[in-house]
Amino acid sequence: HNVNTHTALSDKISYSSPSKIANGDTVIVDSSGSYTGSYSLSYMYGDLYCSDLLLCVFDGGGSRRIMSVTETRAQTLTIRGFKFYRGYVSYYYETPRTSNVGGGGLKATSSAIISIELCVFEQCSVLNGAGGAIYSEGTLNIYATSFINNDGYYGDDIYKKGGVTTVHNTCPAGYTGSPVIESSLAYSGYITGTSKSMSSGTCCISGTDCTFDVTTHNVN
């Protein structure tokens, strides 16, 4: 399934959409498109890939959370090659108002299993909440991903409320090479693995863009 607009992507991944993908399918997002909305994924799993690593930008515009994942049916949802940019959420505008407000870039509930691969979370924030970029109660594996200038009251980059969050300093399965550690993550809650943000390096797979470098894949 190939998409190149916000509406087309929403149709493929929204639980209530009659044209949503079947569980286990792959959605390839065209890097030439514009993706400025919020996305909610429920009761689904599979693969969500950018056609060109880091050239697909999910832009929250500083006014909305970019993505929430509430259930993956005990299977893995893989998110690869995206920039989560200017995602935002506020305690004052979240409904209902609870202590679980956070994740300007991505929020995952306890029933979510997610692999985040070769992504960038930049300038994502939460007001009076936790996890500027990511708020998680589920199972997260994060590979070769960079966190830049995010902001949250607890955990600028990641807030782990529950579940297991593991940050890997390796390329995802199927890729060769190695990313470069840039800096320590700003996080709250127990995180396993390296607890580092990646900056650049090489993760290669035959037939695709193999460069992971936030200095050249940047949003100005």
C-alpha positions in Angstrom: 0.0 0.0 0.0 1.6 3.3 -1.1 0.3 6.7 0.1 1.4 10.2 -0.6 -1.1 12.4 1.3 -2.3 12.8 4.9 -5.8 11.7 3.9 -4.6 8.6 2.2 -2.4 7.6 5.1 -5.2 8.1 7.6 -7.5 5.9 5.4 -5.0 3.1 5.6 -4.2 3.2 9.3 -7.4 4.4 11.0 -9.4 1.6 12.7 -12.7 3.0 11.6 -11.7 3.4 7.9 -13.3 1.0 5.5 -10.1 1.0 3.4 -7.7 0.3 6.3 -4.9 -2.2 5.8 -5.2 -5.8 7.0 -3.1 -6.7 10.0 0.4 -7.5 9.0 0.4 -5.4 5.9 2.9 -2.7 4.9 2.2 1.0 4.2 4.9 2.8 2.3 4.7 6.6 2.8 6.0 8.7 -0.1 8.5 11.2 1.0 7.1 13.8 -1.5 3.8 14.1 0.4 2.7 16.4 3.2 1.7 14.9 6.5 0.5 17.5 9.0 -2.3 15.7 10.9 -2.6 13.5 13.9 -2.7 9.7 13.5 -4.3 7.2 15.8 -3.6 3.5 15.4 -5.8 0.9 17.2 -6.0 -2.8 17.0 -3.5 -3.1 14.2 0.0 -4.2 13.5 2.3 -4.4 10.5 4.9 -2.0 8.9 4.8 1.7 8.4 7.8 2.7 6.3 9.0 6.0 4.7 10.0 5.6 1.0 13.3 7.5 1.7 14.8 7.4 5.1 14.1 10.5 7.2 12.6 12.4 4.3 9.1 11.8 5.4 8.1 14.4 8.0 5.2 14.1 10.3 4.7 17.8 11.3 2.6 18.5 14.3 2.9 22.2 13.8 3.5 22.7 17.5 -0.2 22.2 18.1 -1.0 18.5 18.1 0.3 15.1 19.1 1.5 13.3 16.0 0.7 9.7 16.7 -0.9 7.5 19.3 -0.9 3.7 19.3 -3.4 2.0 21.6 -3.4 -1.7 20.7 -1.4 -4.0 18.4 -3.0 -7.4 19.1 0.1 -8.8 20.8 2.1 -8.3 17.5 4.6 -5.7 16.5 4.0 -2.4 14.7 7.2 -1.3 13.0 7.7 2.4 12.3 10.8 3.1 10.1 12.5 6.2 8.6 10.3 9.1 9.7 10.9 12.5 11.3 8.5 13.4 14.1 8.6 17.1 14.1 7.0 19.7 16.4 4.5 17.3 18.0 2.8 18.9 21.0 0.3 17.9 23.7 -0.9 19.8 26.7 -2.5 18.7 30.0 -5.0 21.5 29.6 -6.3 20.3 26.3 -6.1 16.5 26.8 -9.5 14.8 27.3 -9.8 13.3 29.8 -7.3 15.1 32.0 -5.3 12.4 33.7 -1.8 11.9 34.9 -1.1 10.1 31.7 -0.6 13.2 29.5 2.5 13.1 27.4 4.1 12.1 24.1 4.1 15.1 21.8 5.6 12.8 19.1 4.2 9.4 20.0 2.1 7.9 22.8 1.9 4.1 23.3 -0.5 2.4 25.7 0.1 -0.8 27.6 -1.3 -2.9 24.8 1.1 -1.6 22.2 4.2 -3.3 20.9 6.3 -1.0 18.7 9.7 -1.1 17.0 10.9 2.4 16.2 13.7 2.3 13.6 15.9 4.9 12.0 13.7 7.8 13.1 14.2 11.4 14.4 12.1 13.1 17.1 12.7 16.8 16.9 11.2 19.7 18.8 8.4 17.6 20.2 7.0 18.8 23.5 4.4 18.4 26.3 3.1 21.2 28.5 2.6 20.1 32.2 3.1 16.4 31.2 5.7 13.8 30.7 7.8 12.7 27.7 8.2 15.5 25.2 8.9 13.1 22.3 7.6 9.7 23.5 5.3 8.6 26.4 5.0 4.8 26.7 3.2 2.3 28.8 3.8 -0.5 26.4 6.7 -2.4 24.8 9.1 -0.3 22.8 12.3 -1.2 20.9 14.1 1.8 19.6 16.9 1.4 17.0 19.3 4.0 15.6 17.0 6.9 16.4 17.9 10.5 17.2 16.2 12.9 19.7 16.8 16.6 19.2 15.5 19.6 21.3 12.5 17.9 22.8 10.8 19.2 25.9 8.8 17.7 28.8 8.3 18.3 32.5 9.4 14.7 33.1 11.7 13.3 30.4 12.3 15.6 27.5 12.8 12.7 25.2 11.1 9.7 26.7 8.9 9.0 29.7 8.4 5.3 30.5 5.2 4.9 32.6 5.1 1.2 32.3 6.0 -1.8 30.1 9.6 -2.2 28.7 11.4 0.4 26.7 14.8 -0.7 25.2 17.1 1.7 23.3 19.5 -0.1 20.9 22.7 1.4 19.6 22.5 -1.0 16.6 20.8 -0.9 13.2 17.5 -2.7 13.0 17.2 -6.3 11.8 18.1 -6.7 8.1 20.5 -3.7 8.1 24.3 -3.7 8.3 26.5 -1.0 9.6 26.3 1.0 12.8 24.9 4.3 14.1 27.0 6.9 16.0 26.1 7.8 19.6 25.5 11.5 19.9 24.4 12.2 23.4 22.6 10.9 26.5 18.8 10.8 26.4 16.7 12.9 28.7 14.3 10.4 30.1 12.3 9.4 33.1 11.5 5.9 34.1 13.7 2.8 33.7 15.1 2.3 30.2 17.1 -0.7 29.2 19.9 -0.7 26.6 22.1 2.2 25.8 19.9 5.2 26.8 21.6 7.3 24.1 20.5 9.4 21.1 22.1 8.5 17.8 23.3 11.2 15.4 24.8 9.7 12.3 26.3 6.6 10.8 25.3 4.0 8.3 22.6 1.4 8.3 22.4 -0.2 4.9 20.1 -2.7 3.2 20.3 -3.8 -0.5 18.2 -1.6 -2.8 17.3 1.2 -0.4 18.7 4.5 1.0 21.3 3.3 3.5 22.4 6.6 5.1 21.2 7.6 8.5 22.5 11.1 9.2 20.4 13.8 10.9 22.9 16.5 9.9 21.9 16.1 6.2 18.2 15.0 6.8 17.3 18.1 8.7 14.2 20.3 8.8 14.9 24.1 8.7 
